[in-house]
Amino acid sequence: WSKSNPSKRHRDRLNGELDRLTELLPFSEDIQTRLDKLSVLRLSVGYLKVKSYFKATLKNGNNSLMLPGGNGQNGNSSLMVPGLNGQNNNCVDMTNFSEGDLLLQALNGFVIVVTSDGLVFYSSPTIKEYLGFHQSDVVHQSVFDLIHTDDRELFRQQLHFALNPPEAVDGAEGCTENPSYNPDQLPPENSSFLERSFVCRFRCLLDNSSGFLALKFQGRLKYLHGQSVLRDNGTHIQPQLALFSIAMPVQPSTIVEIRAKMLLFQTKHKLDFTPIGVDGRGKIILGYSEIELCMKGSGYQFIHAADMMYCADNHLRMIKTGESGLTVFRLLSKSGGWVWVKSNAKLIFKGGRPESS
């Protein structure tokens, strides 16, 4: 049937190419499996744009604009940004630790870059901790979809070098087709006119009664190099300004909230509980590098002997129902001590079949 149906052959080839493209995106498998076709294309375009930016920036010898990233699939650094290895110390083995990860965890906020026409050029993965959106949900999407209606005009003004952007297109929800400017029309990049500090309300999916979180944006407008945008007549547009900023909650977290957040970590296992991944916080709390944790075989060897049967029962429950339920047990740290943890494991499906947890 497929031999006599060109449309089906074309769809099959297209789906195969999209599957290969999905696997190339620097996200964990559980994120990749829930991406639709349009999201795969959107994130691929976003990846290439940021890659072009870093290629142009590093070629110019300017390393000050590097953005830190988080852990992606197989321990690779997060979306589009290479990580930097930290140095060893006596307390924790820092091999394969990303300096960018540690810098992001030290921030009480997340990094975001927004183009002059309101597209999210980059967002650090830590946006999820503050707004509940995954990095893949917002990259190369309109920032105005995230902003409170009453604050959209304020944000548009902050994207313009003179704080006077053109009128928004009717029905465009705050988006605008900003005109391009030649460098001689703009102030120098180190000008104080390009510094930005303002407060804006963003949609929040976390426990928040209003559904919005007030964020303070601190940063400046910088040139977005390497984009190769063409005018209608085919000539290249000069690099345009974009907002590079750190977004921080106006209401700071309490010490208890910060400590609780810093003690949360994620691991990934095969169906037999063999570890195959751990995030940056897990490495710090347990002391193992990802290689050390994943090369020792069964994850049960890290569990206290008195807790093994209890964990095995919940492991079987997860295989049958898809979720283990709350499990409290002790894990062996690299220092030889025992760390009490509360966990909830869920099955990850790929192609309709359970693959990992």
C-alpha positions as CSV (number, residue, x, y, z in Angstrom):
1,W,0.0,0.0,0.0
2,S,2.8,2.4,0.9
3,K,4.5,1.8,-2.4
4,S,1.4,3.0,-4.3
5,N,0.8,5.9,-2.0
6,P,3.2,8.8,-2.5
7,S,1.5,10.9,0.2
8,K,2.1,8.3,2.8
9,R,5.7,7.8,1.8
10,H,6.2,11.5,2.0
11,R,4.6,11.7,5.5
12,D,6.7,8.7,6.7
13,R,9.9,10.4,5.4
14,L,8.9,13.7,7.0
15,N,8.1,12.0,10.3
16,G,11.4,10.2,10.2
17,E,13.3,13.4,9.7
18,L,11.4,15.1,12.5
19,D,12.2,12.2,14.9
20,R,15.9,12.5,14.1
21,L,15.7,16.3,14.6
22,T,14.0,15.8,17.9
23,E,16.8,13.5,19.1
24,L,19.3,16.2,18.3
25,L,17.6,18.8,20.5
26,P,19.5,19.2,23.8
27,F,16.7,18.2,26.1
28,S,16.1,15.1,28.2
29,E,14.1,12.3,26.8
30,D,11.0,13.0,28.8
31,I,10.8,16.5,27.3
32,Q,11.5,15.2,23.8
33,T,8.7,12.7,23.9
34,R,6.0,15.4,24.6
35,L,7.1,17.8,21.8
36,D,4.8,18.2,18.9
37,K,6.0,18.7,15.3
38,L,5.7,22.5,15.4
39,S,7.5,22.7,18.7
40,V,10.4,20.6,17.3
41,L,10.7,23.0,14.4
42,R,10.4,26.1,16.7
43,L,13.1,24.9,19.0
44,S,15.4,23.9,16.2
45,V,15.1,27.4,14.8
46,G,15.8,28.9,18.2
47,Y,18.8,26.6,18.7
48,L,20.3,27.7,15.4
49,K,19.7,31.4,16.1
50,V,21.5,31.2,19.5
51,K,24.3,29.1,18.0
52,S,24.8,31.8,15.4
53,Y,24.9,34.4,18.1
54,F,27.6,32.7,20.1
55,K,29.6,31.9,16.9
56,A,29.6,35.6,16.0
57,T,30.2,36.8,19.6
58,L,33.1,34.4,20.2
59,K,34.6,35.3,16.8
60,N,34.7,38.9,17.9
61,G,36.5,37.9,21.1
62,N,33.7,38.9,23.4
63,N,33.1,36.3,26.1
64,S,31.3,38.5,28.5
65,L,27.9,37.7,27.0
66,M,28.0,34.0,27.6
67,L,24.8,32.8,29.3
68,P,24.9,29.9,31.8
69,G,22.9,26.7,30.9
70,G,21.6,23.7,32.7
71,N,21.9,20.0,32.2
72,G,20.4,18.6,29.1
73,Q,20.2,15.1,27.6
74,N,23.0,12.7,28.5
75,G,24.7,15.4,30.7
76,N,25.1,17.9,27.9
77,S,24.8,21.5,28.8
78,S,21.3,23.0,28.4
79,L,19.7,24.6,25.4
80,M,22.4,26.1,23.1
81,V,25.0,27.0,25.7
82,P,28.1,25.0,26.5
83,G,28.9,24.5,30.2
84,L,32.2,25.2,31.9
85,N,33.8,22.6,34.1
86,G,34.4,23.6,37.7
87,Q,37.6,22.8,39.7
88,N,38.0,20.0,42.2
89,N,37.9,20.7,45.9
90,N,38.2,18.6,49.0
91,C,34.5,18.5,49.9
92,V,32.8,17.6,46.6
93,D,34.1,16.0,43.5
94,M,33.5,18.8,41.0
95,T,34.4,16.8,37.9
96,N,31.9,17.4,35.1
97,F,30.1,20.1,37.2
98,S,29.0,22.9,35.0
99,E,30.0,26.3,36.3
100,G,27.0,27.7,34.5
101,D,24.7,25.4,36.5
102,L,26.2,26.6,39.8
103,L,25.9,30.2,38.8
104,L,22.2,29.8,37.9
105,Q,21.5,28.0,41.2
106,A,23.2,30.9,43.0
107,L,20.9,33.4,41.3
108,N,17.5,34.2,42.9
109,G,16.0,34.3,39.5
110,F,16.4,33.3,35.8
111,V,18.2,34.6,32.7
112,I,16.1,35.7,29.8
113,V,16.9,37.4,26.5
114,V,14.1,39.0,24.5
115,T,14.4,40.4,20.9
116,S,13.2,43.9,20.0
117,D,10.0,42.4,18.5
118,G,9.2,40.5,21.6
119,L,10.4,36.9,20.9
120,V,12.1,35.0,23.7
121,F,15.6,34.4,22.2
122,Y,16.8,32.5,25.2
123,S,15.6,31.5,28.7
124,S,17.6,29.6,31.3
125,P,16.1,26.3,32.4
126,T,15.6,27.8,35.9
127,I,12.6,29.6,34.6
128,K,10.6,26.5,35.6
129,E,11.4,27.0,39.3
130,Y,9.9,30.5,39.3
131,L,7.1,30.4,36.7
132,G,6.4,26.7,36.1
133,F,7.1,26.9,32.4
134,H,9.8,24.6,31.0
135,Q,12.5,26.2,28.9
136,S,11.1,24.4,25.8
137,D,7.7,26.1,26.4
138,V,9.0,29.6,26.0
139,V,12.0,29.7,23.6
140,H,11.2,31.4,20.3
141,Q,7.7,32.3,21.5
142,S,6.2,35.7,22.1
143,V,7.1,37.1,25.5
144,F,3.8,39.0,25.5
145,D,1.8,35.8,25.9
146,L,3.5,35.5,29.3
147,I,2.9,39.1,30.5
148,H,-0.1,40.5,32.3
149,T,-2.2,42.6,29.9
150,D,-1.7,45.8,31.9
151,D,2.1,45.4,31.8
152,R,2.6,44.6,28.1
153,E,3.0,48.2,27.0
154,L,5.6,48.8,29.7
155,F,7.6,45.8,28.5
156,R,7.4,46.9,24.9
157,Q,8.9,50.3,25.9
158,Q,11.8,48.7,27.7
159,L,12.7,46.8,24.5
160,H,13.2,50.1,22.6
161,F,16.4,52.0,23.0
162,A,14.6,55.4,23.5
163,L,11.6,53.9,25.4
164,N,9.2,55.0,22.6
165,P,8.4,51.9,20.4
166,P,6.0,52.2,17.4
167,E,2.3,51.6,18.1
168,A,1.4,47.9,18.5
169,V,-0.5,46.3,15.6
170,D,-4.3,46.0,16.4
171,G,-5.1,42.5,17.8
172,A,-1.4,41.6,18.1
173,E,-1.5,41.2,21.9
174,G,1.3,43.7,22.3
175,C,3.5,42.4,19.6
176,T,5.0,44.8,17.1
177,E,7.0,44.8,13.9
178,N,9.9,47.0,15.2
179,P,11.8,49.0,12.5
180,S,15.5,48.2,12.1
181,Y,18.1,50.8,13.0
182,N,21.6,51.4,11.7
183,P,24.3,51.5,14.4
184,D,24.9,55.2,13.9
185,Q,21.3,55.9,14.9
186,L,21.8,54.1,18.2
187,P,23.8,55.0,21.4
188,P,27.0,53.1,22.0
189,E,26.5,49.7,23.6
190,N,28.1,50.8,26.9
191,S,25.7,53.8,27.2
192,S,23.7,54.1,30.4
193,F,20.6,54.8,28.2
194,L,20.6,51.1,27.4
195,E,20.5,49.9,31.1
196,R,17.1,48.5,32.2
197,S,15.5,48.0,35.6
198,F,11.8,47.6,35.8
199,V,9.0,45.4,37.3
200,C,6.5,43.4,35.3
201,R,4.0,40.7,36.1
202,F,4.4,37.3,34.4
203,R,2.1,34.3,34.2
204,C,2.9,31.7,36.9
205,L,1.7,28.1,36.9
206,L,3.0,27.5,40.4
207,D,1.0,27.9,43.7
208,N,0.0,31.5,43.2
209,S,-3.6,32.7,43.8
210,S,-3.4,35.5,41.2
211,G,-1.8,33.4,38.5
212,F,0.9,36.0,38.0
213,L,4.3,36.7,39.6
214,A,5.8,40.2,39.9
215,L,9.4,40.0,38.6
216,K,12.1,42.7,38.7
217,F,14.1,42.7,35.4
218,Q,17.7,43.9,35.7
219,G,19.9,44.1,32.7
220,R,20.6,46.1,29.5
221,L,20.0,46.2,25.8
222,K,22.8,44.5,23.8
223,Y,23.4,43.9,20.1
224,L,22.2,40.5,18.9
225,H,25.0,39.4,16.5
226,G,25.0,36.7,13.9
227,Q,21.3,36.7,12.9
228,S,21.7,37.5,9.2
229,V,18.2,39.0,8.9
230,L,17.4,40.2,5.3
231,R,15.3,43.2,4.2
232,D,12.7,42.9,1.5
233,N,15.3,44.0,-1.1
234,G,17.7,41.2,0.0
235,T,20.2,43.4,1.9
236,H,21.4,42.4,5.4
237,I,20.0,44.3,8.4
238,Q,22.6,45.4,10.9
239,P,22.6,43.6,14.3
240,Q,19.6,44.9,16.4
241,L,19.3,45.4,20.1
242,A,17.8,42.8,22.5
243,L,17.1,42.8,26.2
244,F,19.6,40.7,28.2
245,S,18.4,40.5,31.8
246,I,18.0,38.6,35.0
247,A,14.4,38.3,36.2
248,M,14.0,38.0,40.0
249,P,10.8,37.8,42.1
250,V,9.9,41.1,43.7
251,Q,9.0,39.2,46.9
252,P,12.2,37.3,47.8
253,S,12.1,33.7,48.9
254,T,12.5,33.0,52.6
255,I,15.5,31.2,53.9
256,V,13.4,28.1,54.5
257,E,12.0,28.2,50.9
258,I,15.5,28.7,49.4
259,R,16.9,25.7,51.5
260,A,14.0,23.5,50.5
261,K,14.5,24.4,46.8
262,M,18.2,23.6,47.0
263,L,17.5,20.2,48.4
264,L,15.3,19.1,45.5
265,F,16.9,17.0,42.8
266,Q,16.0,14.6,40.0
267,T,17.4,11.3,38.9
268,K,16.5,9.1,35.9
269,H,16.6,5.3,35.9
270,K,16.0,2.3,33.7
271,L,13.0,0.1,34.5
272,D,15.2,-2.1,36.7
273,F,16.2,1.0,38.7
274,T,19.7,1.3,37.3
275,P,20.6,5.0,37.4
276,I,21.1,6.7,34.0
277,G,21.1,10.4,34.9
278,V,21.2,12.9,37.8
279,D,20.8,16.7,37.8
280,G,23.3,19.2,39.2
281,R,21.8,19.4,42.7
282,G,21.8,15.6,43.0
283,K,25.5,15.6,42.3
284,I,26.1,18.1,45.0
285,I,23.8,16.5,47.6
286,L,25.0,12.9,47.1
287,G,28.6,13.8,46.1
288,Y,28.7,11.6,43.1
289,S,29.5,12.6,39.5
290,E,27.0,11.3,36.9
291,I,29.6,8.8,35.7
292,E,30.2,7.5,39.2
293,L,26.4,7.1,39.8
294,C,25.6,5.5,36.5
295,M,28.5,3.0,36.2
296,K,27.9,1.0,39.3
297,G,24.9,-1.0,38.1
298,S,21.7,-1.4,40.1
299,G,20.4,1.6,42.1
300,Y,19.5,-0.7,44.9
301,Q,23.2,-0.8,46.1
302,F,22.7,2.9,47.1
303,I,19.7,2.1,49.3
304,H,19.9,1.2,53.0
305,A,19.5,-2.5,53.6
306,A,16.6,-1.9,56.0
307,D,14.7,0.1,53.3
308,M,15.2,-2.3,50.3
309,M,12.0,-4.3,50.6
310,Y,9.9,-1.2,51.1
311,C,11.5,0.5,48.0
312,A,11.1,-2.7,46.0
313,D,7.3,-2.8,46.8
314,N,6.9,0.8,45.6
315,H,9.1,0.0,42.5
316,L,6.6,-2.8,41.6
317,R,3.7,-0.4,42.2
318,M,5.2,2.1,39.7
319,I,5.6,-0.6,37.1
320,K,1.9,-1.6,37.5
321,T,0.3,1.9,37.9
322,G,2.9,4.3,36.4
323,E,3.7,6.0,39.7
324,S,5.4,4.9,42.9
325,G,3.7,7.2,45.4
326,L,5.6,9.0,48.2
327,T,8.6,6.9,49.2
328,V,10.9,7.8,52.2
329,F,14.2,6.0,52.4
330,R,18.0,6.4,52.9
331,L,20.5,6.8,50.1
332,L,24.3,6.2,50.5
333,S,26.3,9.4,49.8
334,K,29.9,9.3,48.4
335,S,31.2,10.3,51.8
336,G,29.8,7.1,53.3
337,G,26.9,8.7,55.2
338,W,23.2,8.1,54.7
339,V,20.9,10.8,53.3
340,W,17.1,10.6,54.1
341,V,15.1,11.4,50.9
342,K,11.4,11.6,50.0
343,S,10.8,10.6,46.4
344,N,8.0,10.0,43.9
345,A,8.9,8.1,40.7
346,K,6.9,8.1,37.5
347,L,7.2,6.1,34.3
348,I,8.3,7.7,31.1
349,F,6.7,6.4,27.9
350,K,8.2,6.4,24.4
351,G,6.2,5.1,21.5
352,G,3.5,3.9,23.9
353,R,5.9,1.7,25.8
354,P,7.4,2.3,29.3
355,E,11.1,3.1,28.9
356,S,12.4,4.8,32.1
357,S,11.5,6.5,35.3
